[in-house]
Amino acid sequence: MKAILTRHRGMPAQDGAGVKLTRIINQPSLRYQDPFLMLDEFRSDDPNDYIAGFPPHPHRGFVTLTYMLAGRMEHKDSVGNTGVVESGGAQWMKAARGIIHAEMPKQEEGLMWGFQLWLNLPAKDKMSPAEWADYPADKIPEVALDGLTLRVVAGSYQGQQGPIQQKEQQFEMYDLRFSEAAAWQQGEVSQQTRLAYVYQGEVELNDSLLQRGELVRLAPAAELTLRSKGEAGMLLLAAEPIGEPIAQYGPFVMNTQAEIEQAINDYQRGRLTTTT
């Protein structure tokens, strides 16, 4: 069975107060991958590319996941949560009915490298209370394999449970870190949406060589054999689609245009985080 359905590269973009990044999902060549709404990679050792950060801004209707490979980013939000995510750590925020947050660099020099992933929520959960959680690197399980380390950010692998659980969507996120020439195999998965992104080096997926910056859509029923000739890194994402209409206006993701207009109105009137 053909494993790779399509291949894509991200496009340069700016967000927040001018942070330079690469938009991988939700750009012209790759729109929503239900339930994944967006995937950004930010990677620079030039402070001018990231120092302005992401000042306070609203969200409603979905979940954000920030995963850091290098650097330090501080989170603060309108319900009193605060924390700093560092190399190897993750922060999960269920915006749901509404939250206003800021993500600002906690460094003035050095490499800032990480990802932000947006996952949609089903209609029944979009107006539930907001939640937030901080998971430092030592809270993310690692499975040592021959020549590589598999970090379980979400889902489970060989009995190890990742700290982030979106059970209804069967969400999985693995970070595969190849330290030397190595091979790893994965059988077919149950989730219909299945993606792989190479963030470092080169990885051979079955008979196809993938280079840094490439994302591939994978057939769920396909078995994978991944090989690396040296140091490399890859994210594997899988989830069950929600299958509902998506209406988006910037930081608001709902099911209908009327709900988007209500979100804008609630934000303008200071009622974003309430249901009354």
N, C-alpha and C positions, 0 to 999 in steps of 0.2 A: 504494500500500500504506500502511496505517495505521502510522505510526512509533511512536507512544506507546501502550504497552499499558496501563499504569496510572501514576497520579501519587500521590506520598506526601510527607508532611512528617514530620520527626523529632519526638521528644518529649523534654522536659527530663529529665535524669538526673544522677546523681552516681556517681563511681567513684573508685578509689584511696582517698585519705584525705579525700575530700569534694570533689573537683574537680567543678565544675559544667560540664556539657556537654550537647550534643544528640545523642541516639542516633538515627541515621538508619536503619541496617540492624540487625536483630535487636531489634525492638520489635513491639508487637501488630499494627500495620497493615502491617508489612513484615518477614517472617521471613528466614531464610537465602536468599541468592541464589547458589546453588552456582556457584563455590566461595567466594563472598564470605560470610563468617560475620558480620561486624560492620563498621559504619562509624560512627565518632564524630567530631563536630566540636566543638572547644573554642575559644571565642572570648570574651575578656573583657579589659577594661583595669582591672578591680578585682582587686587581688592576693588579696583574701579568697576569690575564686572559684577560684584555681588554686595558691596558694602552698604548700598541703599536699602537692601532687604525688601521685605513685604510688610509695609506699615499696616495699621488696622484696616480690615476690610471684612465684609459680611459673607456668610454662606448660608444656604438652605437646601435641603433635599438630598444630600449625599454624604459620603465619607471621604476624608482625606487621610493618606498615609505618607508620612515623611520618613525616608530611610537614608541614613548617612553612611558614606564610605570614608569620608575625611572631613575634618572641620567641626565647627560647633554652631548650632542654631538655637536661638531661644524662642519659646512659644509663650505668649500671654493671651488670655481671652476674656470675654465680657462676663464670664461667670466665675472668675477668680482662679482659673487654672494657670499654672506657670511651670516651666521646666526647660532644661537645655538638652537637646539631643546631640550626641557626639558620635564619633566614628564607630560604626557597628551597631548603633542604636536605632530605634524606631519610635515614632509618635503617631498615634491613631486618634482621629477626631471624627466623631459622628455629629455632623452639623445638624442633621435632622431639621426640626422646625426653625432653628436659627441660632447663629452664634457669630460674634465679631471677634476676630483674632488677628494677631500680628506674629510674623516670624522674622526675626532679625538676627543677623550674624553676631556671634559673640567672639569675633576675632577681627583684627585689623590687617592681618597679613597671612600668607600661607594658602594652602590648597583648600578650597571649599568644593566638595564633591558629594553629590547625593541625588535622590530622586523624590519626586512627589507624584503619587498615584491617586486618582479620583475613582471611587467606586460608587455606582448608583445605588439608591435604595428603592425598594418596592413602594408603591403608593401607600400601602398600609403603615409604613414606617417613616414616611417623610415628615410627618408632623409630630413625631415622638420627641421626648426631651433630648437635648444635646448631651453628649458624653465625650470624655477625653481620657487618654491613658498614655503614660510614658514608659518605654521599655528600654533601659540601657543595654549595652552590648552583652553583659553577662546574664541577661534574662532571655536571650535568644538562643535556643538550643543549637548545638553543632554536632554533626555526625561525621566522624573522621573515616574517610575511605581511602583507598590506595591512590595517593597522588592528589587528592582533593579533599576539601572540606565542604559539606553541605550545611548551610545555615537555614533553619526552619523559621522563617519570619511569620508565616501564617499557614494553617493547616497542620498536617502531621507527616512524619516520615520515620519509619522503623521504630515506632513507639514513642517518638519525641513529638511533643505538641508545641507548636508555635504559639506565642502569646496572643496573637491577633486571630480572632475567630469570628468569621461571618458564616455561621453554620448553614443558614438557609441557602446561601449562595455557593456553599462548598468551596470557599475561596482558599487557594493555596498560593504561597509565594516562597520560592526557594532561591537562595543565593548560592550558586556553585562557584567555589574558588579553587581553581586548578593551580597547584604550586609547582607542578612538573608534568612531564608527559604522562597522561592518564586517560582512562576511559571510564564511562559511566553509562548504565542502561536504565531505561524507564519503560515499562509496559504501557498499554493503552490506559487512558484515564476516563472517568465517567463524565467529567465536565465537558460541555460543548465548546466553550471558549478556552483556547489554549495558546499561549504566546511565549516566545523566547526572545530575549534581548542580550546581545553581547556587549558588555561595557568595557572589556579589557581584552587585548590580545586577539587570538583567533581560535575558533572552535569548529571542529568538523562535526556536522550533524548528519548522521547516516553518510550519504555520499556527497554532501554539499558543504563547502567551506564558507563559514560565516566570519566576517571581520567586525572589528569594533565599530559600534554605531548602527549595526543592522538588527532589525526586529523581524521575526518571521511569525506568521500565523500557521499554526500546526493543526493537522487533522487529529481529532480526539482519539480515534481508534488506532492511530499509528504508534508503533513502538519506536523508541528513540535509542540510538547509540551515539553518545557524545565523546569526542576525542580531542585532546589538546596536546600539542607538541611542547608546550612550556607554560609559563604563567599566563593565566587567562581568567576571566570572570563572566558569568552569565546569570541573568535573572530568568526564572521560569514562573509564569503566571498561569493559573487555571481557575475557572469559576463557571457556575451555571448561569446562563442568561436569565434576566428577569422577564423579558418579552413584553414590556409595556412601552407606550409612547414616551418619547423624551422631548421635553421643551426646555431649552437652555437660554438664559440671558446672563452672560458673564458668570458670576459666582452663584447663581441660582439655577437649580436643575429640578424641574417638576414634571408633571405629566401633560399639562395643558397651558396654553397661553394665558388663560384667565388666572391660573395659579401663579404664573410668573408675575403678572401685573399686581396680584395681591402681595407677593413677596416684596416687590419694589415699594409698594405703598406702605407695607408694614415697616420696612427699613427706614423710609423717609419720615415716618411718624414715631420712630423709636419703639416699635412693637414687634420687631423681628423675632425676639426670643420668647414671645408669649403667644398664647392661643386665644386670648380674649381681646 
